[in-house]
Amino acid sequence: MIQGLPAKLVGVHATSLPMIMNLRYEPSDPYVVHAAFTTDADSDESVEWIIGRDLLIDGLEGPAGEGDVRIWPTGEEGCRDLYILLNPPSGTALLKAPAQEFKAFLQETEAVVPRGAELGHSDFDRLLAHFLAEG
């Protein structure tokens, strides 16, 4: 399942750059959500991050995460935004997106693979092949 969300790259002095955040969820890799960020809907160039599904779900309710990915909601119920701070060694990016659209996407993922039932949907052969190929 794939869903495109409007997002903003938040800069200094209250500047922002509109972006599109394409979220992808694969039941064979049920613990994560792939997020590809691009500034142009027609562009083939994007930056992709893999974010834990539980981290996103927890981040809708309150501050979640540590290290490279941190997530927190802001605003009043019904018009909340979700902030995602990506903090790799090469730099930092702060993204803002509508929390309601994230919530709808995550509810769809839970309809496909309920939270807590991920183990039964994992493709261990694919994961093992991936890890062996990297080694």
NUZA-940986 format. One record per atom (N, C-alpha, C): residue number from 1; x, y, z; residue in three letters. Coordinates in steps of 0.001 Angstrom, whole numbers. Layout:
NUZA-940986
@num: NUM, x: X, y: Y, z: Z, residuo: ala;
...
end
This chain:
NUZA-940986
@num: 1, x: 838, y: -1164, z: 0, residuo: met;
@num: 1, x: 0, y: 0, z: 0, residuo: met;
@num: 1, x: 884, y: 1228, z: 0, residuo: met;
@num: 2, x: 512, y: 2215, z: -808, residuo: ile;
@num: 2, x: 1273, y: 3457, z: -949, residuo: ile;
@num: 2, x: 326, y: 4632, z: -792, residuo: ile;
@num: 3, x: 791, y: 5656, z: -107, residuo: gln;
@num: 3, x: 1, y: 6874, z: 44, residuo: gln;
@num: 3, x: 927, y: 8073, z: 5, residuo: gln;
@num: 4, x: 562, y: 9083, z: -794, residuo: gly;
@num: 4, x: 1315, y: 10323, z: -848, residuo: gly;
@num: 4, x: 692, y: 11347, z: 82, residuo: gly;
@num: 5, x: 1512, y: 11981, z: 910, residuo: leu;
@num: 5, x: 1038, y: 12989, z: 1849, residuo: leu;
@num: 5, x: 1732, y: 14310, z: 1579, residuo: leu;
@num: 6, x: 1019, y: 15406, z: 1755, residuo: pro;
@num: 6, x: 1713, y: 16695, z: 1688, residuo: pro;
@num: 6, x: 2560, y: 16860, z: 2942, residuo: pro;
@num: 7, x: 3724, y: 17426, z: 2784, residuo: ala;
@num: 7, x: 4617, y: 17657, z: 3924, residuo: ala;
@num: 7, x: 5391, y: 18936, z: 3670, residuo: ala;
@num: 8, x: 6070, y: 19389, z: 4713, residuo: lys;
@num: 8, x: 6929, y: 20562, z: 4585, residuo: lys;
@num: 8, x: 8250, y: 20269, z: 5259, residuo: lys;
@num: 9, x: 9312, y: 20685, z: 4598, residuo: leu;
@num: 9, x: 10631, y: 20675, z: 5202, residuo: leu;
@num: 9, x: 10762, y: 22013, z: 5912, residuo: leu;
@num: 10, x: 10830, y: 21986, z: 7222, residuo: val;
@num: 10, x: 10839, y: 23201, z: 8026, residuo: val;
@num: 10, x: 12273, y: 23707, z: 8126, residuo: val;
@num: 11, x: 12451, y: 24987, z: 7788, residuo: gly;
@num: 11, x: 13775, y: 25593, z: 7833, residuo: gly;
@num: 11, x: 13883, y: 26622, z: 8942, residuo: gly;
@num: 12, x: 14990, y: 27313, z: 8962, residuo: val;
@num: 12, x: 15208, y: 28356, z: 9961, residuo: val;
@num: 12, x: 14372, y: 29583, z: 9628, residuo: val;
@num: 13, x: 14096, y: 30387, z: 10620, residuo: his;
@num: 13, x: 13340, y: 31639, z: 10473, residuo: his;
@num: 13, x: 11955, y: 31412, z: 9870, residuo: his;
@num: 14, x: 11311, y: 30320, z: 10276, residuo: ala;
@num: 14, x: 9936, y: 29990, z: 9882, residuo: ala;
@num: 14, x: 9766, y: 29791, z: 8380, residuo: ala;
@num: 15, x: 10829, y: 29435, z: 7685, residuo: thr;
@num: 15, x: 10702, y: 29118, z: 6267, residuo: thr;
@num: 15, x: 10366, y: 27638, z: 6127, residuo: thr;
@num: 16, x: 9760, y: 27293, z: 5002, residuo: ser;
@num: 16, x: 9464, y: 25881, z: 4758, residuo: ser;
@num: 16, x: 9432, y: 25615, z: 3264, residuo: ser;
@num: 17, x: 9701, y: 24390, z: 2910, residuo: leu;
@num: 17, x: 9712, y: 23939, z: 1529, residuo: leu;
@num: 17, x: 8667, y: 22849, z: 1380, residuo: leu;
@num: 18, x: 7663, y: 23064, z: 516, residuo: pro;
@num: 18, x: 6652, y: 22014, z: 321, residuo: pro;
@num: 18, x: 7284, y: 20748, z: -249, residuo: pro;
@num: 19, x: 6829, y: 19625, z: 250, residuo: met;
@num: 19, x: 7332, y: 18329, z: -190, residuo: met;
@num: 19, x: 6182, y: 17343, z: -317, residuo: met;
@num: 20, x: 6485, y: 16224, z: -918, residuo: ile;
@num: 20, x: 5561, y: 15098, z: -950, residuo: ile;
@num: 20, x: 6254, y: 13954, z: -232, residuo: ile;
@num: 21, x: 5527, y: 13345, z: 685, residuo: met;
@num: 21, x: 6041, y: 12208, z: 1437, residuo: met;
@num: 21, x: 5236, y: 10985, z: 988, residuo: met;
@num: 22, x: 5887, y: 10109, z: 250, residuo: asn;
@num: 22, x: 5228, y: 8884, z: -185, residuo: asn;
@num: 22, x: 5501, y: 7787, z: 831, residuo: asn;
@num: 23, x: 4429, y: 7344, z: 1478, residuo: leu;
@num: 23, x: 4535, y: 6281, z: 2472, residuo: leu;
@num: 23, x: 4199, y: 4955, z: 1811, residuo: leu;
@num: 24, x: 5002, y: 3938, z: 2110, residuo: arg;
@num: 24, x: 4772, y: 2609, z: 1547, residuo: arg;
@num: 24, x: 4852, y: 1582, z: 2666, residuo: arg;
@num: 25, x: 3883, y: 691, z: 2689, residuo: tyr;
@num: 25, x: 3853, y: -381, z: 3673, residuo: tyr;
@num: 25, x: 3723, y: -1697, z: 2946, residuo: tyr;
@num: 26, x: 4583, y: -2643, z: 3302, residuo: glu;
@num: 26, x: 4565, y: -3961, z: 2693, residuo: glu;
@num: 26, x: 4301, y: -4995, z: 3783, residuo: glu;
@num: 27, x: 3232, y: -5767, z: 3679, residuo: pro;
@num: 27, x: 2920, y: -6780, z: 4692, residuo: pro;
@num: 27, x: 4045, y: -7794, z: 4905, residuo: pro;
@num: 28, x: 4915, y: -7994, z: 3889, residuo: ser;
@num: 28, x: 6028, y: -8932, z: 4051, residuo: ser;
@num: 28, x: 7163, y: -8336, z: 4889, residuo: ser;
@num: 29, x: 7107, y: -7025, z: 5141, residuo: asp;
@num: 29, x: 8076, y: -6328, z: 5996, residuo: asp;
@num: 29, x: 7263, y: -5494, z: 6993, residuo: asp;
@num: 30, x: 6519, y: -6164, z: 7876, residuo: pro;
@num: 30, x: 5438, y: -5520, z: 8627, residuo: pro;
@num: 30, x: 5845, y: -4575, z: 9746, residuo: pro;
@num: 31, x: 7105, y: -4540, z: 10108, residuo: tyr;
@num: 31, x: 7519, y: -3688, z: 11226, residuo: tyr;
@num: 31, x: 7843, y: -2255, z: 10816, residuo: tyr;
@num: 32, x: 7953, y: -2000, z: 9513, residuo: val;
@num: 32, x: 8423, y: -692, z: 9057, residuo: val;
@num: 32, x: 7516, y: -51, z: 8019, residuo: val;
@num: 33, x: 7687, y: 1265, z: 7905, residuo: val;
@num: 33, x: 7063, y: 2059, z: 6855, residuo: val;
@num: 33, x: 8206, y: 2715, z: 6089, residuo: val;
@num: 34, x: 8162, y: 2617, z: 4774, residuo: his;
@num: 34, x: 9150, y: 3277, z: 3929, residuo: his;
@num: 34, x: 8598, y: 4661, z: 3594, residuo: his;
@num: 35, x: 9390, y: 5686, z: 3824, residuo: ala;
@num: 35, x: 8976, y: 7067, z: 3543, residuo: ala;
@num: 35, x: 9949, y: 7665, z: 2547, residuo: ala;
@num: 36, x: 9446, y: 8027, z: 1363, residuo: ala;
@num: 36, x: 10273, y: 8653, z: 329, residuo: ala;
@num: 36, x: 9866, y: 10114, z: 220, residuo: ala;
@num: 37, x: 10828, y: 11004, z: 346, residuo: phe;
@num: 37, x: 10580, y: 12435, z: 339, residuo: phe;
@num: 37, x: 11070, y: 13037, z: -972, residuo: phe;
@num: 38, x: 10225, y: 13845, z: -1609, residuo: thr;
@num: 38, x: 10589, y: 14522, z: -2842, residuo: thr;
@num: 38, x: 9960, y: 15911, z: -2855, residuo: thr;
@num: 39, x: 10560, y: 16825, z: -3598, residuo: thr;
@num: 39, x: 10016, y: 18182, z: -3686, residuo: thr;
@num: 39, x: 9126, y: 18350, z: -4904, residuo: thr;
@num: 40, x: 9083, y: 17350, z: -5786, residuo: asp;
@num: 40, x: 8325, y: 17459, z: -7023, residuo: asp;
@num: 40, x: 7641, y: 16121, z: -7306, residuo: asp;
@num: 41, x: 6343, y: 16159, z: -7528, residuo: ala;
@num: 41, x: 5579, y: 14926, z: -7754, residuo: ala;
@num: 41, x: 6068, y: 14167, z: -8988, residuo: ala;
@num: 42, x: 6627, y: 14860, z: -9964, residuo: asp;
@num: 42, x: 7073, y: 14211, z: -11193, residuo: asp;
@num: 42, x: 8534, y: 13774, z: -11146, residuo: asp;
@num: 43, x: 9203, y: 14040, z: -10047, residuo: ser;
@num: 43, x: 10623, y: 13734, z: -9938, residuo: ser;
@num: 43, x: 10848, y: 12268, z: -9578, residuo: ser;
@num: 44, x: 11911, y: 11717, z: -10155, residuo: asp;
@num: 44, x: 12331, y: 10357, z: -9806, residuo: asp;
@num: 44, x: 13327, y: 10379, z: -8654, residuo: asp;
@num: 45, x: 13789, y: 11574, z: -8295, residuo: glu;
@num: 45, x: 14776, y: 11704, z: -7229, residuo: glu;
@num: 45, x: 14059, y: 11885, z: -5895, residuo: glu;
@num: 46, x: 14411, y: 11033, z: -4954, residuo: ser;
@num: 46, x: 13823, y: 11137, z: -3616, residuo: ser;
@num: 46, x: 14830, y: 10645, z: -2591, residuo: ser;
@num: 47, x: 14554, y: 10989, z: -1366, residuo: val;
@num: 47, x: 15341, y: 10500, z: -247, residuo: val;
@num: 47, x: 14431, y: 9556, z: 526, residuo: val;
@num: 48, x: 14896, y: 8325, z: 759, residuo: glu;
@num: 48, x: 14049, y: 7344, z: 1433, residuo: glu;
@num: 48, x: 14586, y: 7017, z: 2822, residuo: glu;
@num: 49, x: 13655, y: 6944, z: 3743, residuo: trp;
@num: 49, x: 13939, y: 6529, z: 5114, residuo: trp;
@num: 49, x: 13045, y: 5355, z: 5449, residuo: trp;
@num: 50, x: 13528, y: 4489, z: 6298, residuo: ile;
@num: 50, x: 12727, y: 3389, z: 6815, residuo: ile;
@num: 50, x: 12466, y: 3711, z: 8281, residuo: ile;
@num: 51, x: 11181, y: 3814, z: 8629, residuo: ile;
@num: 51, x: 10782, y: 4220, z: 9977, residuo: ile;
@num: 51, x: 9919, y: 3118, z: 10580, residuo: ile;
@num: 52, x: 10162, y: 2794, z: 11818, residuo: gly;
@num: 52, x: 9376, y: 1776, z: 12498, residuo: gly;
@num: 52, x: 7905, y: 2153, z: 12567, residuo: gly;
@num: 53, x: 7047, y: 1209, z: 12215, residuo: arg;
@num: 53, x: 5608, y: 1482, z: 12256, residuo: arg;
@num: 53, x: 5159, y: 1813, z: 13677, residuo: arg;
@num: 54, x: 5649, y: 1077, z: 14674, residuo: asp;
@num: 54, x: 5285, y: 1373, z: 16064, residuo: asp;
@num: 54, x: 5725, y: 2775, z: 16466, residuo: asp;
@num: 55, x: 6877, y: 3205, z: 15988, residuo: leu;
@num: 55, x: 7359, y: 4555, z: 16294, residuo: leu;
@num: 55, x: 6390, y: 5602, z: 15750, residuo: leu;
@num: 56, x: 5916, y: 5410, z: 14530, residuo: leu;
@num: 56, x: 4950, y: 6350, z: 13951, residuo: leu;
@num: 56, x: 3631, y: 6338, z: 14729, residuo: leu;
@num: 57, x: 3162, y: 5157, z: 15070, residuo: ile;
@num: 57, x: 1909, y: 5046, z: 15821, residuo: ile;
@num: 57, x: 2048, y: 5730, z: 17177, residuo: ile;
@num: 58, x: 3146, y: 5464, z: 17875, residuo: asp;
@num: 58, x: 3383, y: 6094, z: 19178, residuo: asp;
@num: 58, x: 3544, y: 7602, z: 19048, residuo: asp;
@num: 59, x: 4190, y: 8056, z: 17965, residuo: gly;
@num: 59, x: 4410, y: 9475, z: 17745, residuo: gly;
@num: 59, x: 3138, y: 10267, z: 17510, residuo: gly;
@num: 60, x: 2072, y: 9602, z: 17112, residuo: leu;
@num: 60, x: 781, y: 10290, z: 16954, residuo: leu;
@num: 60, x: 193, y: 10683, z: 18304, residuo: leu;
@num: 61, x: 574, y: 9959, z: 19359, residuo: glu;
@num: 61, x: 28, y: 10196, z: 20694, residuo: glu;
@num: 61, x: 892, y: 11104, z: 21559, residuo: glu;
@num: 62, x: 2197, y: 11120, z: 21299, residuo: gly;
@num: 62, x: 3109, y: 11926, z: 22103, residuo: gly;
@num: 62, x: 4524, y: 11749, z: 21601, residuo: gly;
@num: 63, x: 5484, y: 12433, z: 22204, residuo: pro;
@num: 63, x: 6867, y: 12325, z: 21749, residuo: pro;
@num: 63, x: 7339, y: 10866, z: 21765, residuo: pro;
@num: 64, x: 8006, y: 10465, z: 20662, residuo: ala;
@num: 64, x: 8489, y: 9089, z: 20534, residuo: ala;
@num: 64, x: 9811, y: 9089, z: 19782, residuo: ala;
@num: 65, x: 10641, y: 8134, z: 20115, residuo: gly;
@num: 65, x: 11887, y: 7935, z: 19396, residuo: gly;
@num: 65, x: 13074, y: 8555, z: 20087, residuo: gly;
@num: 66, x: 14217, y: 8094, z: 19652, residuo: glu;
@num: 66, x: 15483, y: 8632, z: 20125, residuo: glu;
@num: 66, x: 16499, y: 8331, z: 19037, residuo: glu;
@num: 67, x: 17596, y: 9010, z: 19047, residuo: gly;
@num: 67, x: 18604, y: 8761, z: 18027, residuo: gly;
@num: 67, x: 18261, y: 9449, z: 16716, residuo: gly;
@num: 68, x: 18292, y: 8695, z: 15610, residuo: asp;
@num: 68, x: 18140, y: 9268, z: 14281, residuo: asp;
@num: 68, x: 16727, y: 9733, z: 13938, residuo: asp;
@num: 69, x: 15717, y: 9179, z: 14588, residuo: val;
@num: 69, x: 14331, y: 9529, z: 14255, residuo: val;
@num: 69, x: 13561, y: 9855, z: 15529, residuo: val;
@num: 70, x: 12965, y: 11040, z: 15533, residuo: arg;
@num: 70, x: 12096, y: 11463, z: 16643, residuo: arg;
@num: 70, x: 10812, y: 12017, z: 16052, residuo: arg;
@num: 71, x: 9704, y: 11731, z: 16724, residuo: ile;
@num: 71, x: 8389, y: 12103, z: 16200, residuo: ile;
@num: 71, x: 7543, y: 12652, z: 17338, residuo: ile;
@num: 72, x: 6757, y: 13701, z: 17050, residuo: trp;
@num: 72, x: 5840, y: 14242, z: 18060, residuo: trp;
@num: 72, x: 4700, y: 14986, z: 17382, residuo: trp;
@num: 73, x: 3525, y: 14967, z: 18010, residuo: pro;
@num: 73, x: 2381, y: 15703, z: 17481, residuo: pro;
@num: 73, x: 2336, y: 17119, z: 18071, residuo: pro;
@num: 74, x: 1712, y: 18026, z: 17358, residuo: thr;
@num: 74, x: 1464, y: 19372, z: 17864, residuo: thr;
@num: 74, x: 57, y: 19786, z: 17471, residuo: thr;
@num: 75, x: -472, y: 20782, z: 18154, residuo: gly;
@num: 75, x: -1790, y: 21315, z: 17811, residuo: gly;
@num: 75, x: -2906, y: 20645, z: 18577, residuo: gly;
@num: 76, x: -4094, y: 21112, z: 18299, residuo: glu;
@num: 76, x: -5300, y: 20610, z: 18945, residuo: glu;
@num: 76, x: -5837, y: 19393, z: 18197, residuo: glu;
@num: 77, x: -6568, y: 18559, z: 18916, residuo: glu;
@num: 77, x: -7203, y: 17383, z: 18310, residuo: glu;
@num: 77, x: -8052, y: 17832, z: 17125, residuo: glu;
@num: 78, x: -7924, y: 17141, z: 16016, residuo: gly;
@num: 78, x: -8687, y: 17484, z: 14827, residuo: gly;
@num: 78, x: -7889, y: 18301, z: 13826, residuo: gly;
@num: 79, x: -6907, y: 19068, z: 14294, residuo: cys;
@num: 79, x: -6066, y: 19851, z: 13373, residuo: cys;
@num: 79, x: -4596, y: 19732, z: 13781, residuo: cys;
@num: 80, x: -4209, y: 18529, z: 14132, residuo: arg;
@num: 80, x: -2834, y: 18281, z: 14576, residuo: arg;
@num: 80, x: -1886, y: 18125, z: 13397, residuo: arg;
@num: 81, x: -649, y: 18450, z: 13661, residuo: asp;
@num: 81, x: 441, y: 18159, z: 12733, residuo: asp;
@num: 81, x: 1360, y: 17163, z: 13403, residuo: asp;
@num: 82, x: 2090, y: 16462, z: 12585, residuo: leu;
@num: 82, x: 3078, y: 15516, z: 13086, residuo: leu;
@num: 82, x: 4442, y: 16006, z: 12628, residuo: leu;
@num: 83, x: 5359, y: 16168, z: 13581, residuo: tyr;
@num: 83, x: 6728, y: 16539, z: 13261, residuo: tyr;
@num: 83, x: 7594, y: 15295, z: 13285, residuo: tyr;
@num: 84, x: 8471, y: 15202, z: 12295, residuo: ile;
@num: 84, x: 9427, y: 14102, z: 12206, residuo: ile;
@num: 84, x: 10804, y: 14721, z: 12077, residuo: ile;
@num: 85, x: 11660, y: 14435, z: 13043, residuo: leu;
@num: 85, x: 13032, y: 14930, z: 13028, residuo: leu;
@num: 85, x: 13936, y: 13785, z: 12602, residuo: leu;
@num: 86, x: 14604, y: 13969, z: 11467, residuo: leu;
@num: 86, x: 15562, y: 12990, z: 10966, residuo: leu;
@num: 86, x: 16948, y: 13548, z: 11247, residuo: leu;
@num: 87, x: 17757, y: 12798, z: 11966, residuo: asn;
@num: 87, x: 19026, y: 13320, z: 12448, residuo: asn;
@num: 87, x: 20172, y: 12342, z: 12168, residuo: asn;
@num: 88, x: 20475, y: 12120, z: 10859, residuo: pro;
@num: 88, x: 21603, y: 11242, z: 10545, residuo: pro;
@num: 88, x: 22922, y: 11996, z: 10775, residuo: pro;
@num: 89, x: 24038, y: 11295, z: 10707, residuo: pro;
@num: 89, x: 25323, y: 11968, z: 10904, residuo: pro;
@num: 89, x: 25595, y: 13086, z: 9895, residuo: pro;
@num: 90, x: 24990, y: 13008, z: 8707, residuo: ser;
@num: 90, x: 25292, y: 13984, z: 7658, residuo: ser;
@num: 90, x: 24493, y: 15284, z: 7758, residuo: ser;
@num: 91, x: 23536, y: 15399, z: 8667, residuo: gly;
@num: 91, x: 22741, y: 16616, z: 8788, residuo: gly;
@num: 91, x: 21422, y: 16333, z: 9464, residuo: gly;
@num: 92, x: 20580, y: 17355, z: 9518, residuo: thr;
@num: 92, x: 19295, y: 17230, z: 10202, residuo: thr;
@num: 92, x: 18189, y: 17770, z: 9308, residuo: thr;
@num: 93, x: 17029, y: 17113, z: 9334, residuo: ala;
@num: 93, x: 15853, y: 17590, z: 8608, residuo: ala;
@num: 93, x: 14650, y: 17503, z: 9532, residuo: ala;
@num: 94, x: 13866, y: 18569, z: 9569, residuo: leu;
@num: 94, x: 12629, y: 18596, z: 10340, residuo: leu;
@num: 94, x: 11473, y: 18678, z: 9355, residuo: leu;
@num: 95, x: 10597, y: 17686, z: 9408, residuo: leu;
@num: 95, x: 9460, y: 17592, z: 8496, residuo: leu;
@num: 95, x: 8165, y: 17747, z: 9271, residuo: leu;
@num: 96, x: 7182, y: 18320, z: 8613, residuo: lys;
@num: 96, x: 5866, y: 18534, z: 9219, residuo: lys;
@num: 96, x: 4814, y: 18034, z: 8238, residuo: lys;
@num: 97, x: 3855, y: 17250, z: 8751, residuo: ala;
@num: 97, x: 2798, y: 16689, z: 7901, residuo: ala;
@num: 97, x: 1505, y: 16606, z: 8710, residuo: ala;
@num: 98, x: 363, y: 16560, z: 8036, residuo: pro;
@num: 98, x: -917, y: 16444, z: 8741, residuo: pro;
@num: 98, x: -1026, y: 15108, z: 9486, residuo: pro;
@num: 99, x: -1241, y: 15179, z: 10774, residuo: ala;
@num: 99, x: -1310, y: 13966, z: 11593, residuo: ala;
@num: 99, x: -2483, y: 13078, z: 11197, residuo: ala;
@num: 100, x: -3597, y: 13675, z: 10806, residuo: gln;
@num: 100, x: -4788, y: 12891, z: 10469, residuo: gln;
@num: 100, x: -4525, y: 11970, z: 9277, residuo: gln;
@num: 101, x: -3761, y: 12450, z: 8299, residuo: glu;
@num: 101, x: -3462, y: 11611, z: 7135, residuo: glu;
@num: 101, x: -2514, y: 10474, z: 7506, residuo: glu;
@num: 102, x: -1573, y: 10743, z: 8402, residuo: phe;
@num: 102, x: -709, y: 9676, z: 8923, residuo: phe;
@num: 102, x: -1549, y: 8646, z: 9657, residuo: phe;
@num: 103, x: -2457, y: 9128, z: 10484, residuo: lys;
@num: 103, x: -3299, y: 8221, z: 11270, residuo: lys;
@num: 103, x: -4122, y: 7317, z: 10357, residuo: lys;
@num: 104, x: -4696, y: 7887, z: 9298, residuo: ala;
@num: 104, x: -5494, y: 7093, z: 8353, residuo: ala;
@num: 104, x: -4627, y: 6030, z: 7672, residuo: ala;
@num: 105, x: -3429, y: 6416, z: 7257, residuo: phe;
@num: 105, x: -2521, y: 5463, z: 6614, residuo: phe;
@num: 105, x: -2155, y: 4327, z: 7579, residuo: phe;
@num: 106, x: -1814, y: 4682, z: 8814, residuo: leu;
@num: 106, x: -1420, y: 3670, z: 9793, residuo: leu;
@num: 106, x: -2588, y: 2761, z: 10169, residuo: leu;
@num: 107, x: -3804, y: 3293, z: 10177, residuo: gln;
@num: 107, x: -4971, y: 2444, z: 10430, residuo: gln;
@num: 107, x: -5149, y: 1430, z: 9306, residuo: gln;
@num: 108, x: -4854, y: 1850, z: 8059, residuo: glu;
@num: 108, x: -4923, y: 917, z: 6937, residuo: glu;
@num: 108, x: -3882, y: -180, z: 7077, residuo: glu;
@num: 109, x: -2677, y: 183, z: 7553, residuo: thr;
@num: 109, x: -1651, y: -853, z: 7733, residuo: thr;
@num: 109, x: -2069, y: -1841, z: 8805, residuo: thr;
@num: 110, x: -2729, y: -1340, z: 9862, residuo: glu;
@num: 110, x: -3173, y: -2232, z: 10945, residuo: glu;
@num: 110, x: -4324, y: -3126, z: 10497, residuo: glu;
@num: 111, x: -5095, y: -2694, z: 9502, residuo: ala;
@num: 111, x: -6150, y: -3554, z: 8958, residuo: ala;
@num: 111, x: -5537, y: -4717, z: 8175, residuo: ala;
@num: 112, x: -4379, y: -4478, z: 7561, residuo: val;
@num: 112, x: -3691, y: -5517, z: 6792, residuo: val;
@num: 112, x: -2897, y: -6434, z: 7724, residuo: val;
@num: 113, x: -2122, y: -5841, z: 8628, residuo: val;
@num: 113, x: -1339, y: -6593, z: 9614, residuo: val;
@num: 113, x: -1582, y: -5942, z: 10968, residuo: val;
@num: 114, x: -2415, y: -6536, z: 11804, residuo: pro;
@num: 114, x: -2692, y: -5945, z: 13115, residuo: pro;
@num: 114, x: -1417, y: -5778, z: 13950, residuo: pro;
@num: 115, x: -1397, y: -4718, z: 14737, residuo: arg;
@num: 115, x: -263, y: -4473, z: 15629, residuo: arg;
@num: 115, x: -153, y: -5652, z: 16605, residuo: arg;
@num: 116, x: 1032, y: -6206, z: 16713, residuo: gly;
@num: 116, x: 1260, y: -7373, z: 17565, residuo: gly;
@num: 116, x: 1264, y: -8674, z: 16782, residuo: gly;
@num: 117, x: 798, y: -8650, z: 15523, residuo: ala;
@num: 117, x: 748, y: -9861, z: 14707, residuo: ala;
@num: 117, x: 1806, y: -9847, z: 13604, residuo: ala;
@num: 118, x: 2777, y: -8949, z: 13699, residuo: glu;
@num: 118, x: 3781, y: -8790, z: 12641, residuo: glu;
@num: 118, x: 4610, y: -10050, z: 12415, residuo: glu;
@num: 119, x: 4944, y: -10747, z: 13489, residuo: leu;
@num: 119, x: 5824, y: -11911, z: 13387, residuo: leu;
@num: 119, x: 5275, y: -12947, z: 12401, residuo: leu;
@num: 120, x: 3981, y: -13135, z: 12389, residuo: gly;
@num: 120, x: 3370, y: -14105, z: 11490, residuo: gly;
@num: 120, x: 3364, y: -13684, z: 10032, residuo: gly;
@num: 121, x: 3713, y: -12416, z: 9741, residuo: his;
@num: 121, x: 3718, y: -11910, z: 8370, residuo: his;
@num: 121, x: 5122, y: -11654, z: 7833, residuo: his;
@num: 122, x: 6124, y: -11830, z: 8655, residuo: ser;
@num: 122, x: 7498, y: -11527, z: 8240, residuo: ser;
@num: 122, x: 8004, y: -12551, z: 7237, residuo: ser;
@num: 123, x: 8707, y: -12062, z: 6220, residuo: asp;
@num: 123, x: 9321, y: -12910, z: 5203, residuo: asp;
@num: 123, x: 10772, y: -13146, z: 5616, residuo: asp;
@num: 124, x: 11001, y: -14161, z: 6447, residuo: phe;
@num: 124, x: 12326, y: -14400, z: 7002, residuo: phe;
@num: 124, x: 13344, y: -14815, z: 5945, residuo: phe;
@num: 125, x: 12909, y: -15519, z: 4898, residuo: asp;
@num: 125, x: 13836, y: -15899, z: 3829, residuo: asp;
@num: 125, x: 14377, y: -14658, z: 3134, residuo: asp;
@num: 126, x: 13521, y: -13684, z: 2856, residuo: arg;
@num: 126, x: 13941, y: -12445, z: 2212, residuo: arg;
@num: 126, x: 14868, y: -11663, z: 3134, residuo: arg;
@num: 127, x: 14527, y: -11587, z: 4427, residuo: leu;
@num: 127, x: 15379, y: -10880, z: 5377, residuo: leu;
@num: 127, x: 16755, y: -11519, z: 5506, residuo: leu;
@num: 128, x: 16795, y: -12833, z: 5558, residuo: leu;
@num: 128, x: 18064, y: -13545, z: 5666, residuo: leu;
@num: 128, x: 18900, y: -13292, z: 4412, residuo: leu;
@num: 129, x: 18294, y: -13373, z: 3237, residuo: ala;
@num: 129, x: 19017, y: -13115, z: 1993, residuo: ala;
@num: 129, x: 19562, y: -11693, z: 1958, residuo: ala;
@num: 130, x: 18798, y: -10744, z: 2446, residuo: his;
@num: 130, x: 19241, y: -9335, z: 2512, residuo: his;
@num: 130, x: 20455, y: -9190, z: 3415, residuo: his;
@num: 131, x: 20406, y: -9771, z: 4608, residuo: phe;
@num: 131, x: 21516, y: -9647, z: 5541, residuo: phe;
@num: 131, x: 22768, y: -10370, z: 5029, residuo: phe;
@num: 132, x: 22597, y: -11516, z: 4411, residuo: leu;
@num: 132, x: 23744, y: -12261, z: 3874, residuo: leu;
@num: 132, x: 24374, y: -11522, z: 2708, residuo: leu;
@num: 133, x: 23565, y: -10844, z: 1901, residuo: ala;
@num: 133, x: 24085, y: -10087, z: 752, residuo: ala;
@num: 133, x: 24918, y: -8899, z: 1218, residuo: ala;
@num: 134, x: 24572, y: -8300, z: 2375, residuo: glu;
@num: 134, x: 25311, y: -7155, z: 2886, residuo: glu;
@num: 134, x: 26638, y: -7553, z: 3506, residuo: glu;
@num: 135, x: 26732, y: -8777, z: 3988, residuo: gly;
@num: 135, x: 27917, y: -9233, z: 4709, residuo: gly;
@num: 135, x: 29015, y: -9599, z: 3817, residuo: gly;
end
